[in-house]
Amino acid sequence: MKTEGLAPHNTCLFTGPPGVGKTEMAQCFADILFEENLLPGRKLLNINAAELKAPYVGHTASKVARLFEDNDAIFLDEAYSLAASYNGEMDIFSQEALAQLCVELEKHARDKLVILAGYGGDIKAENNKMRDFLRANPGISSRITFHFNFPSYSPDQEMLQIFGLMAENIGWVLEEGWCDIVVDFFTARSKEENYGNAREGRRLLEQAITIRASSLDFSKDLSDDELKKLSCDDLREAVARILEAENNLKVSFNNPIGFR
């Protein structure tokens, strides 16, 4: 009995809000297939999907074909950028890229891993760009075998663990009482449309480290514990700065210069 025809098509869709690990998971997925020798080689291409477009009319199709020929796994981030339109009409470069992408997905259905990723899933309808992308070309949607949705991280559980691990992984010690401060921060930020999930933890940690560094008195002989400890005051100041910056952005957008 022949089983070759039963092999699945290796085209996947990763959807979810920003900062939930879509890129990292794509790398892990490709590494697993490489290690198990389920792909012909071990070359992974990670690019923004808009980079499939060539600078001149008629050159995009050959560029897309060449990228598939030269790589074993392809991660196309922000796939919806291929369907960018003006007044509802896709430009000729987008049309050519999507048409050739359909061809390559069918041609290399089993010998390449292709992951299309972008914002979608459990987010507001107006921000669900991957839904609009799939509607733009039904040929793409029908060639996707696996769909993985990455939900937002919970502010009081997953983000708490993520932040703690981020600090631990780079050798910083958090003062007792830090949990309530960061949970309140993540809870407040999770209500905003530009919430970045794990990226929020990274920028909070980087801001707090900057504040800590600026407060150190290097004229004194400081111990390792003093050099690598983040206090609750450091975290509170970092939270205040970030939230103030976000609030200033809102004011700027709501009050454009020149016309009202």
N, C-alpha and C positions, 0 to 999 in steps of 0.2 A: 504493500500500500504506500503510495506516495504521500508525504507529509509536507512537502515544500510549499504547496498551495495554501496550507493552513497557517503559515507564518504571518504574524500581524504586520500591518503597516506601521512603521516607526515614526508617525507624525503625531505630535502632542500639542496641546494647548494649555498654557499656564496663565490663569487669570487671578487677579487679586489686587488689593490696594498697594501703594508703595511701601517698601521696607519690610516685606514679609518673607524674603528669602527666595524669590523666584530664580534669580541668577545663580545663587549658591546651589540650589537644588538641581538646576540644569547641569552644573559642573559635576555634581555628585552622580547624577543619573548617567552622564556620559562616561565618567570614570568606571562605573560598574560595568557598563557594556564593553568598554575597552578591556577591562581586566578579565572578563569572561569570553573575550575574543568573539563577540557577537557582531562586531563591525569590522570591515576590512582593514582599517588602520586605527590610529590613535590621535588624529588631528581634529581639534575642536575649534570652530570659528564662532566667536562671540561678537556680534555687531548690532548696531541699531538698524532696524529694517530699512530705514530711509537710505542707508548706504548701498542698498541694492540698485538704486537708480544711478544711471550713468549721466555724465554731463551733457551728452549730445543725443538727439533723437535717433533711434535705431540702434544704439549701443547697449541699451539696458538688457535686452534678452541675452546677448552673448556674455555679458558680465555676470548675470545670474547663473547661467549654465556653467561658466568657468568656476564660480564659487562652489557649486555643488560637486563639480569634478575634482576640485583640489582639496576638499575637506570631507571628513567622515561623519562629523556631527556638527550641526549648525544651530546656534541659538540666535533667533531673531527677536531682539528686544524691541518694545514699543512697535509691535507689528502693525498697529493701526495707522502708523505714519505712512504706510504704503497706500492707504486709501484717502489720504488728505485731499480735500476738495475745496473748490472756490465756488460759492453760490450753488453748491450741490453737484458740481461737475468735477470729476477727477482729471488731473492733468495727464497729458499723453505719456509722461514718464511713469506715473503710477499705474496706468492701464497696461503698459508694456511689462512692468515689473510683476504685476499680479498675474497676467496671462502666462508669462514664462514660469512663474512660481508654481502655477497649477501643473504645468508640463513636468517640471522637475520633481514635484512631490509624487506624481504618478510614476515617473521613470525610475526614481530611486526610493520607492516606497519601502523596500525591505533592506537595502544595503546602506542606507543613511539614517541617522537619527536627526529629526528636525523638530525643534521646539519653537513654537510661536508664543510670545509672551506679551502681556500688557495689562493695563488697568481694566478690571471687570469684576464680576462676581458680586459679593455682598457690599456694593457701594451704590451711591445714588445713581439713578437712571441717567442723568445728564452727564455723569462722569464715566459711564460704562462704555469706554471707547472700543473695547474689543467686540462688543455686540454690534456696534456700527460697522466695524471692519468686516465681520463675517457676513453682514447683510450686503456689503458692497460687492462681494464676489462669492456667490453660492458654491462655486467650484472649489474654493478653498475649504469651506466648511465641510463639504462632503468627503474631503480627503483627510480629515482629522480623525484619528482612531481613539485617542485617549485625551480626556479633559480633566485637568487637575485644578481645583479652585483653592486658593490660599486665603483663608479668612484673616481678618485683623486679629492682632494679639490682644488679649484681655489686659486692661491697665493695671488691675490689682493682683494678677497672678503671673501670666506669662511675661509681661513687661518687667515685672518685679524681678523675676528670675534672670531674665536677659540682662538687665542692668547690673545685677549682682555679679554675673559671670563676666560681663565686660570689664568691670573694675578688677575682679580677681585675676583675669587673664593677663592684665598688664601690670600686676603687682601692687594695686592700690587697696588700702584697707578703709572700709567705710565705718564711721563712728556709729555707735549704737543709737538707734532712733531714726536712721536714714529711710527706713521703709515707708513710713507715713508721708514723708516729704515727697518722695518720688512717685508714690501712688497718686497723691493729690495732683501732681504735675501731669502724669500720664492721663489721668481721668479728665482733666481740664482740656488737654490737647486733643484727646480722642474725639471730642465733640466738634472739632473744627474740620473743614473740608480738606485742608492741606496737612492733615495728620500723617506722619511718616513712619509710624510703628517703631521698628527697631532703630531707625535713624534718629528718632527722638531721644532714645537712650544714649546713643553715641554723642550727639551734640550736647546733651545735658552733662555727660561725663567730661567731655572736652572743655566745656565752659567752666565746670567746677575745678578741674585741674589747673586751668589758667588762673582762676581766682586764687587758688591755694598757692601757686607759684609766686604770684605777685605779693603775697602777704608774708612770705618767708624772710627771715633775717639771716642772710648768709654770712654775716659777720660772726655769728655764733656757731659753735660746734654742734650741729644738729645730728640726731640719731637717725637711723634708717626708718624707724617708726614715725618720726616726726616728718621726715621728707615724703613719705608715701601714705600719709593718712589724710583722708578727706573728712572734714568735720561737717556737722549738720548745718552750721552757719555757711560753709562754702556752698553746700547744695542749695540752701535757701536763696543765697545771693544769685546763684546760677539760674535758678527757677525764675526769680524776679526779672533778671535781665532778658531771658528768652521770651517770657510772656509780655514784657514791655515792648520788645522788638516786634513781636507778632501783632500787638495792638496798634503800634505805629504804622505797620503795613496796612492794616484795615483802614485807618484814618486816611492814609495816602490814597488808597483806592477809592474810598468813598467821597473824597474831596479833590478831584483832579484840578490841576492848575490851569487857569485861563478861562474856562467856561463852567457855568453852573446850570 
